[in-house]
């Protein structure tokens, strides 16, 4: 395992622990809260993604985080912890800003699933040349899930299991964030070549 793999694993573990840890602390202080953000508590644009409704919600997001990080480690050429972390934070911000602008009725939000959709999309796009068929299939699967959620809403069984409503728009905004991150990284690398 290379140094980059260890760094990504360490960041993944840290994020996982924070995700589980924040659920036991004051939810009100850390969650994405429209009134609090209006009052200048901008840290909530990021910390709201680490807070969870309970242990089941944290567990579900943590398992997804580990699986998506494994995809990054295995498929992304020369994976760097800084790129993985930048993608995750960028997607968190896109989800937060998307909810701010396009869901004005939404007053609070917790969870990492929106950003995880973005991390998955950016990882799949960055590694599509390494495994074109598998990653194309995965990309189509994520897009089909987003279309299903847009038309049918979240699965009620999942909502019941985690103990709260799933904001499916966060998944869409996260996927858009992953696509934007991939495009920006591609443009950045293109500029560096010239």
NORJOBEL-V485463 format. One record per residue. RES is the residue in one letter. SS is DSSP state (2 for helix, 1 for strand, 0 for the rest). NEAR is the number of other C-alpha atoms within 8 Angstrom. D_LAST is the distance of its C-alpha to the last C-alpha in Angstrom with 2 decimals. Layout:
BEGIN
res:ss:near:d_last
RES:SS:NEAR:D_LAST
RES:SS:NEAR:D_LAST
END
This chain:
BEGIN
res:ss:near:d_last
X:0:4:32.42
X:0:5:29.26
X:2:6:28.69
X:2:10:26.32
X:2:12:29.13
X:2:9:31.63
X:2:10:29.63
X:2:14:29.21
X:2:9:32.90
X:2:8:33.92
X:2:10:32.09
X:2:11:33.63
X:2:8:37.03
X:2:8:36.72
X:2:9:35.83
X:2:10:38.67
X:2:8:41.12
X:2:9:40.19
X:2:14:40.65
X:2:14:44.07
X:2:8:44.98
X:2:13:44.38
X:2:15:46.75
X:2:7:49.63
X:0:6:48.95
X:0:8:49.46
X:2:10:47.73
X:2:5:48.24
X:2:5:46.29
X:2:11:43.13
X:0:14:42.95
X:1:15:40.81
X:1:11:43.38
X:2:10:42.91
X:2:7:45.68
X:2:8:44.42
X:2:12:40.81
X:2:7:42.28
X:0:6:44.13
X:0:6:40.92
X:0:8:40.79
X:0:6:37.06
X:0:6:36.89
X:2:12:38.54
X:2:13:35.30
X:2:12:34.38
X:2:11:37.76
X:0:14:39.29
X:0:16:37.26
X:0:15:38.90
X:0:17:42.43
X:0:14:44.41
X:0:13:47.67
X:0:9:49.20
X:2:9:48.86
X:2:9:48.46
X:2:12:45.56
X:2:15:43.91
X:2:9:44.65
X:2:8:43.19
X:2:12:39.90
X:2:10:39.82
X:2:8:40.33
X:2:9:37.54
X:2:11:35.22
X:2:9:36.10
X:2:8:35.63
X:2:12:32.23
X:2:11:31.09
X:2:8:32.41
X:2:11:30.23
X:2:12:27.15
X:2:10:28.31
X:2:6:29.17
X:2:10:26.52
X:0:13:23.23
X:0:7:21.07
X:0:5:20.91
X:0:11:22.64
X:0:10:22.26
X:2:11:25.02
X:2:6:22.76
X:2:8:21.03
X:2:12:24.54
X:2:10:26.04
X:2:8:23.38
X:2:13:23.91
X:2:12:27.66
X:2:10:27.73
X:2:10:25.45
X:2:19:27.80
X:2:15:30.81
X:2:10:29.72
X:2:12:29.04
X:2:15:32.48
X:2:11:34.13
X:2:9:32.71
X:2:11:33.44
X:2:13:37.00
X:2:10:37.29
X:2:7:36.37
X:2:6:37.68
X:0:8:40.63
X:0:8:42.52
X:0:4:45.70
X:0:9:44.24
X:0:8:45.62
X:1:8:44.51
X:1:10:42.39
X:0:12:41.99
X:0:14:40.14
X:0:11:36.86
X:2:9:36.96
X:2:17:34.67
X:2:18:31.86
X:2:16:32.62
X:2:13:32.05
X:2:19:28.55
X:2:16:27.91
X:2:11:29.18
X:2:12:27.05
X:2:13:23.77
X:2:13:24.88
X:2:14:25.89
X:2:10:22.67
X:2:10:20.57
X:0:14:22.95
X:0:10:23.84
X:0:6:22.41
X:0:8:24.60
X:0:9:27.77
X:2:9:27.26
X:2:6:30.97
X:2:7:32.06
X:2:12:29.21
X:2:10:29.62
X:2:8:33.30
X:2:9:32.71
X:2:10:30.47
X:2:8:33.22
X:2:8:35.81
X:2:8:34.20
X:2:8:33.87
X:2:8:37.50
X:2:8:38.60
X:2:11:36.98
X:2:8:38.70
X:2:9:41.96
X:2:10:41.80
X:2:9:41.13
X:2:6:44.15
X:2:6:46.53
X:0:8:45.52
X:0:10:45.32
X:0:6:47.66
X:2:6:50.85
X:2:6:51.52
X:2:8:48.29
X:2:12:49.05
X:2:9:52.54
X:2:7:51.44
X:2:10:49.01
X:0:9:51.47
X:0:7:49.68
X:0:6:47.86
X:0:6:44.39
X:0:7:42.02
X:2:12:40.28
X:2:8:38.02
X:2:13:36.37
X:2:16:35.37
X:2:11:33.80
X:2:15:31.92
X:2:18:30.73
X:2:16:29.48
X:2:10:27.62
X:2:14:26.16
X:2:16:25.01
X:2:12:23.34
X:2:8:21.64
X:2:12:20.50
X:2:11:19.01
X:2:8:17.15
X:2:8:15.89
X:2:8:14.82
X:2:8:13.07
X:2:8:11.18
X:2:8:10.45
X:2:8:9.19
X:2:8:7.06
X:2:7:5.49
X:2:6:5.48
X:2:5:3.80
X:0:4:0.00
END
